[in-house]
C-alpha cells in the first residue's frame, strides 16, 4: 500500500527533510522505517529514528553528520554496514537496505545488500515494516506492503512473512512479539501465537542478556502481567523462568485449597506498577512469593501453610539473578531485602503494633521503607472488600507510627552512638566478639526503647553492661 502523508504535520520534520536532501545529492533512495513510523500513527513521541538507504547507509550518515556541523558525532560500524549520528538529543541510525539468511544454530544472519522490499521482508512485525520516503520527489510517501496500518487499527502483532520461519530464524522475535503486545496493549495474531508455541524451544539459542532486556521492557509496561501471561500461554515461561512457572496451580486437600500464587503474584505486580513503582520494586513484587513452592506444607489444623517463604525466597534471589545474568549489585540486594521483609508489616498489623517492632522494621528497611510499604499494600489482593479495607487502614496506622518514631528516635539507617573503636579504647580490648556484643547491646536497647538514641544514654547503658560482664 502507498499513501502520501504530506498532510501529517509530524512528517514535516526539518531533520528528515535535510536527510532527504543529502540523499538526493548523493543519488540515493532513503526512507525512515520501523519504530518512528509506527509511533507516528500511534500518536506517541519517538526518538527512534532509523533510516534505511538503498545503497550505502554509511555514506549518507557521513554527509548528514557534516551537514549537522559542530557537535555532531558520527559512529561507523563497518562490519554491520551501519552508522549512527548524534547531536544533542537527536539520534539517527543509518543502514543500507539488505536481505538476510540464517543458519539453524545462530540468530546472527548472513547479510547481503538488498532492495527496500527485501529489507521490509526481513522486519520482525508488520507494524515495524512500514517505511516513509524522504527523497524530495516522493517525500511523505508511505510504503506499507503488509498492511501494518490495518494491524495498528486492529491492535494486532503479526509477522510480515511465515511466522515459523521468522521465529525459527531469530527466536528473540518471540520475546519481542510478547513485549510489543504488552507495551501497546495489542493481541498476538492467531498464527503468530501458534508459531511461538511451535518454536518455543528455539529460545535456547538466545543469550540470557537479550532475554532479560526484553523482560525488563515487559516489566516497565503499564500492565506487565499481560506479558507474563503470554509467556505462560505460549510455553516460553518454564523455559526462561521455571521458578516463576512453579507458582502456578491450586492444590486441594480435604476440600481446602490455596490461591493460585502465580496469578496472585501478577496482581501484586500490576498493583505496584499502577502505584508508580520502579523496575526493581516490580522485580521484588514478581519474586515476593517465589519461595512458596519450596515452603508449602499441609497442616491438618491450619490447612495449607507457607512458613518462612519470605526467608526462603530471599535466599533464592541471588541465584535467580545470577542465572538470569541480572546485576549482582545493590539492585539485587534491594530485591532480596524487599522479598525478605515483605511479611513484616502484615505481621505487625495482625499483632499489637509495638514501638519496638516498628523501630526494628525502620532500622532494617532503612531508606527503602516507603517502597516496602508500597509493596505490602500491593500484596493485599483479597476479593473480600471489607478485609482489604481493614488491611489498608491498619497499614496507615503502621505508617503513622513510623513517622512518629522516626521524628522522635531517628532510627532509619542509624548507627549506634558508640562505635567499636571507642568501646575497645574504653575497656582496653583487642578486636574480638565481645566488642560486637557490646555494640549490639546498645543497638538493641535503642530499638527496644530502653534508652533513647543519644550518646550519653548509650554510654551510661554501656557502663552498666560492662560492669555485669566484669569489665570494670
C-alpha positions in Angstrom: 0.0 0.0 0.0 1.3 3.5 -0.9 -0.1 6.6 0.7 1.2 10.2 0.9 1.5 11.7 4.3 2.3 15.3 3.5 -0.8 16.4 5.3 0.6 14.9 8.5 2.4 17.7 10.4 4.8 15.2 12.2 6.3 14.2 8.9 7.2 17.8 8.3 10.4 17.3 10.3 13.3 19.6 9.3 15.9 16.9 10.2 14.1 14.3 7.9 13.9 16.9 5.2 17.6 17.5 5.5 18.4 13.8 5.3 16.3 13.5 2.2 18.2 16.5 0.6 21.5 14.8 1.3 20.3 11.5 -0.1 19.1 13.3 -3.3 22.5 15.0 -3.6 24.2 11.5 -3.4 21.6 9.9 -5.8 20.4 7.5 -3.1 16.9 6.4 -2.1 16.2 6.7 1.6 13.4 6.0 4.0 12.6 6.4 7.6 11.4 3.0 8.8 10.4 1.0 11.8 9.5 2.4 15.3 9.3 6.1 14.4 6.8 5.3 11.6 4.8 3.1 13.9 4.7 5.6 16.7 3.7 8.4 14.2 0.4 6.6 13.6 0.0 5.7 17.3 0.5 9.4 18.2 3.3 8.6 20.5 6.6 10.5 20.9 9.6 8.7 19.5 13.3 9.3 19.3 13.8 6.0 17.5 14.7 7.3 14.0 16.0 4.5 11.8 17.0 5.4 8.2 17.3 2.7 5.6 19.2 3.5 2.4 19.1 1.7 -0.9 22.9 1.8 -1.2 25.4 2.9 1.4 23.9 3.9 4.7 27.4 4.8 6.0 28.0 7.3 3.1 24.7 9.1 3.8 25.4 9.2 7.6 28.8 10.8 6.9 27.3 13.6 4.8 24.4 14.1 7.3 27.0 14.5 10.1 28.9 17.1 8.1 25.6 19.0 7.4 24.7 19.0 11.1 28.0 20.6 11.8 29.6 21.3 15.2 28.6 18.9 18.0 27.5 16.1 15.7 29.1 12.8 16.4 29.5 10.0 13.9 30.0 6.4 14.8 30.6 3.9 12.0 30.2 0.1 12.3 31.6 -1.2 9.0 31.2 -4.9 9.9 27.4 -4.4 10.1 27.2 -1.7 7.4 25.6 0.7 9.9 26.3 4.2 11.2 24.9 6.4 14.0 24.8 10.2 14.1 24.2 12.0 17.4 23.8 15.7 18.2 22.2 16.8 21.4 19.0 14.8 21.9 18.9 13.8 18.2 20.0 10.3 17.3 19.8 8.9 13.8 20.6 5.3 12.8 21.6 4.6 9.2 21.7 1.2 7.5 21.8 0.0 3.9 18.8 -2.0 2.7 19.6 -5.7 3.0 18.4 -9.2 2.8 19.2 -11.8 5.4 19.6 -15.6 5.6 20.1 -17.7 8.7 21.8 -20.9 9.9 19.9 -23.1 12.3 22.3 -22.7 15.3 22.5 -18.9 15.3 20.3 -15.9 15.2 23.1 -13.9 13.6 22.1 -13.5 9.9 24.2 -13.7 6.8 23.7 -10.2 5.4 23.7 -9.1 1.7 22.8 -5.8 0.0 19.1 -5.8 -1.0 16.2 -3.7 -2.1 13.8 -1.8 0.1 11.2 -4.6 -0.4 13.7 -7.2 0.8 14.6 -5.0 3.7 10.9 -4.8 4.7 10.5 -8.6 4.3 13.2 -9.2 7.0 11.4 -6.9 9.5 10.0 -8.6 12.6 6.4 -7.4 12.6 4.1 -5.7 10.1 3.8 -2.6 12.3 7.6 -2.2 12.2 7.9 -2.8 8.4 6.3 0.5 7.3 8.6 3.0 5.5 8.2 6.6 4.6 10.2 8.0 1.7 12.4 11.1 2.4 13.5 11.9 -1.1 12.1 15.2 -2.3 10.1 13.9 -5.3 8.3 11.3 -3.1 8.6 12.9 0.4 6.0 11.6 2.8 5.1 8.6 0.7 4.2 5.6 2.9 5.1 2.1 1.7 3.2 -0.4 3.7 3.3 -3.8 1.9 2.0 -5.9 4.8 -0.9 -3.7 5.9 0.8 -2.5 9.1 -1.7 0.4 9.3 -4.5 -2.2 9.4 -2.8 -4.1 12.1 -2.4 -0.9 14.1 -6.1 -0.3 13.8 -6.9 -4.0 14.7 -4.3 -3.9 17.6 -2.6 -7.0 16.2 1.0 -8.2 16.4 1.7 -10.2 13.2 4.8 -11.2 11.2 5.3 -10.0 7.6 6.1 -13.4 6.3 5.7 -17.0 7.6 5.9 -16.7 11.4 7.5 -20.2 11.7 10.4 -19.0 9.6 10.5 -15.6 11.3 10.8 -17.1 14.8 13.0 -20.1 13.9 15.5 -17.7 12.2 15.6 -15.3 15.1 13.9 -16.7 18.2 14.4 -13.4 20.1 11.5 -12.2 18.0 9.2 -14.4 20.0 10.1 -12.3 23.1 9.8 -9.1 21.1 6.3 -10.1 19.9 5.1 -10.5 23.5 6.9 -7.4 24.6 5.2 -5.2 21.9 1.8 -6.8 22.7 2.3 -5.9 26.4 3.6 -2.3 25.8 1.0 -1.4 23.2 -1.9 -3.4 24.7 -2.2 -5.4 21.5 -3.1 -9.1 20.8 -0.9 -11.7 19.1 -2.3 -12.7 15.8 -3.5 -16.4 15.9 -0.9 -17.7 13.5 1.8 -15.7 15.3 0.7 -17.1 18.7 0.7 -20.7 17.4 4.1 -20.3 15.8 5.6 -19.1 19.1 4.2 -22.3 20.7 5.7 -24.5 18.0 9.1 -22.7 18.1 9.5 -22.1 21.8 12.4 -24.4 22.2 14.4 -22.2 19.8 14.7 -19.7 22.6 17.6 -21.8 24.0 20.0 -20.3 21.5 19.3 -16.7 22.7 21.6 -15.3 25.4 20.2 -14.5 28.8 21.2 -10.9 28.5 19.0 -10.4 25.4 16.1 -12.2 27.1 16.4 -10.1 30.2 16.4 -6.9 28.1 13.0 -7.9 26.8 11.8 -8.9 30.2 12.7 -5.6 31.7 10.8 -3.8 28.9 7.8 -6.0 29.8 8.2 -5.2 33.4 8.2 -1.5 32.7 4.9 -1.7 30.8 1.7 -0.3 32.1 0.3 -3.8 32.9 3.3 -6.1 33.0 1.1 -9.1 33.9 -0.1 -9.3 30.3 3.4 -10.1 29.1 3.9 -12.8 31.8 0.6 -14.4 31.0 1.5 -14.5 27.3 4.9 -16.1 28.2 3.0 -18.7 30.1 0.3 -19.4 27.5 2.9 -19.7 24.7 5.0 -22.2 26.7 8.0 -19.9 27.0 7.8 -19.3 30.7 9.1 -22.6 32.0 12.0 -22.4 29.6 13.1 -18.9 30.6 11.9 -18.7 34.3 11.0 -22.1 35.7 10.9 -20.8 39.3 8.0 -18.4 38.3 6.2 -21.2 36.4 6.4 -23.3 39.6 4.0 -20.9 41.3 1.1 -22.0 39.0 -1.8 -24.1 40.1 -4.0 -24.8 43.1 -3.7 -28.0 45.2 -6.8 -29.1 47.1 -6.8 -31.4 50.1 -9.7 -32.4 52.4 -11.7 -29.8 50.5 -9.3 -27.0 51.3 -7.3 -25.2 48.6 -4.8 -22.4 48.4 -4.9 -19.5 46.0 -3.0 -19.7 42.7 0.2 -18.0 43.7 1.2 -17.2 40.0 -1.9 -15.1 39.4 -1.8 -13.5 42.8 1.8 -12.5 42.1 0.9 -10.9 38.8 -1.9 -9.0 40.5 0.6 -7.7 43.1 3.0 -6.8 40.2 0.3 -4.8 38.4 -0.6 -3.0 41.7 3.0 -1.9 42.1 3.2 -0.8 38.5 -0.1 1.2 38.9 1.3 2.9 42.1 4.4 4.0 40.1 6.9 1.5 41.5 10.2 1.4 39.7 11.8 -1.5 37.8 13.5 -3.2 40.8 10.4 -2.9 43.1 8.5 -4.5 40.3 11.0 -7.4 40.3 10.6 -7.6 44.0 6.8 -7.9 43.5 7.3 -10.7 41.0 9.7 -12.5 43.4 8.0 -11.8 46.7 6.3 -15.2 46.9 8.9 -17.1 44.9 9.8 -19.3 47.9 6.2 -20.6 48.4 6.5 -23.8 46.3 9.5 -24.9 48.5 7.8 -24.0 51.7 4.3 -25.3 51.0 3.1 -27.9 53.6 -0.2 -29.3 54.8 -1.3 -28.9 58.4 -4.5 -30.7 59.3 -5.4 -27.8 61.6 -4.2 -24.8 59.7 -4.6 -26.1 56.2 -2.0 -25.1 53.6 0.9 -23.2 55.1 3.9 -21.4 53.5 6.0 -20.8 56.7 9.2 -18.8 56.2 8.6 -18.4 52.4 9.9 -14.9 52.6 13.2 -16.1 54.1 13.4 -19.0 51.5 12.6 -16.6 48.7 15.2 -14.1 49.8 17.8 -16.9 49.7 16.7 -17.7 46.1 17.0 -14.2 44.8 20.9 -14.1 44.3 20.7 -17.5 42.5 17.9 -16.3 40.2 19.7 -13.1 39.4 23.0 -14.9 38.7 21.2 -17.5 36.4 19.3 -14.8 34.6 22.5 -12.6 34.2 20.9 -9.7 36.0 23.1 -7.3 38.1 24.6 -8.8 41.3 25.0 -5.5 42.9 22.9 -3.2 45.1 19.9 -3.8 42.9 19.9 -7.5 43.7 20.4 -6.7 47.4 17.4 -4.3 47.3 15.2 -7.0 45.7 16.4 -9.6 48.2 15.7 -7.2 51.1 12.2 -6.5 49.8 11.4 -10.2 49.5 12.8 -10.9 53.0 10.9 -8.1 54.7 7.6 -8.2 52.8 5.8 -10.2 55.6 6.9 -8.0 58.4 4.4 -5.1 58.1 1.4 -7.6 57.8 2.7 -9.4 60.9 2.8 -6.1 62.6 -0.9 -5.2 61.9 -2.0 -8.7 62.8 -0.3 -8.4 66.2 -0.1 -5.4 68.6 1.8 -2.6 66.8 4.6 -2.1 69.4 7.1 0.7 69.2 10.0 -1.9 69.4 8.7 -3.9 66.4 8.2 -0.7 64.3 11.7 0.6 65.3 13.3 -2.7 64.1 11.4 -2.6 60.8 12.5 1.0 60.2 16.1 0.0 61.1 16.2 -3.0 58.8 14.4 -1.4 55.8 16.3 1.9 56.1 15.7 4.3 53.2 13.7 1.6 51.4 10.8 1.6 54.0 8.5 3.5 51.7 9.0 1.1 48.8 8.4 -1.8 51.3 5.1 -0.4 52.4 4.1 0.2 48.8 4.8 -3.5 48.1 2.9 -4.6 51.2 -0.1 -2.5 50.2 0.0 -4.0 46.7 0.1 -7.5 48.3 -3.5 -7.1 49.5 -5.4 -8.8 46.7 -8.3 -10.4 48.6 -11.7 -10.3 46.9 -13.2 -9.6 50.3 -13.5 -5.8 50.1 -14.1 -5.4 53.8 -10.9 -7.3 54.6 -9.0 -5.3 52.1 -10.2 -2.0 53.6 -9.3 -3.2 57.1 -5.7 -4.1 56.0 -5.2 -0.8 54.1 -6.5 1.1 57.2 -4.1 -0.9 59.5 -1.2 -0.2 57.2 -2.0 3.5 57.6 -1.7 3.1 61.4 1.7 1.5 61.0 2.8 4.3 58.7 1.7 6.9 61.2 3.6 5.1 64.0 6.7 5.0 61.8 6.5 8.8 61.3 6.1 9.4 65.0 9.0 7.1 66.0 11.3 8.4 63.2 10.8 12.0 64.3 11.4 11.1 67.9 14.1 8.5 67.7 15.8 9.0 64.3 16.0 5.2 63.8 16.2 4.9 60.0 19.8 4.0 59.0 21.1 4.9 62.4 24.5 3.8 63.7 24.9 3.1 67.5 26.1 6.3 69.1 29.2 4.5 70.4 31.3 2.7 67.8 33.6 -0.3 68.2 36.8 1.7 68.2 35.6 3.7 71.2 34.5 0.5 73.1 37.9 -1.1 72.6 39.6 2.1 73.9 37.3 2.4 76.9 37.9 -1.2 78.1 41.4 -1.8 76.6 40.1 -4.6 74.4 41.6 -6.0 71.2 39.2 -6.7 68.3 37.0 -9.6 69.4 33.5 -10.9 69.5 32.9 -9.1 72.9 33.2 -5.7 71.2 30.5 -6.7 68.7 28.3 -8.0 71.6 28.6 -4.7 73.4 27.8 -2.6 70.3 24.8 -4.9 69.5 23.6 -4.5 73.1 23.5 -0.7 72.6 21.7 -1.1 69.3 19.1 -3.5 70.7 18.5 -1.2 73.7 17.7 1.7 71.4 15.5 -0.3 69.2 13.6 -1.8 72.2 13.1 1.7 73.6 15.1 1.0 76.7 17.3 4.0 76.1 17.0 7.0 73.7 19.2 7.2 70.6 21.7 9.6 72.3 25.4 9.3 73.2 25.2 10.0 77.0 22.3 7.5 77.5 24.2 4.9 75.4 27.4 5.4 77.4 25.6 5.1 80.7 23.9 1.9 79.5 27.2 0.5 78.1 28.9 1.0 81.5 26.1 -0.9 83.2 26.5 -3.8 80.8 30.3 -3.7 81.1 30.0 -3.9 84.9 27.8 -7.0 84.6 30.4 -8.6 82.4 33.2 -7.8 84.8 34.9 -5.3 82.6 35.1 -2.5 85.3 
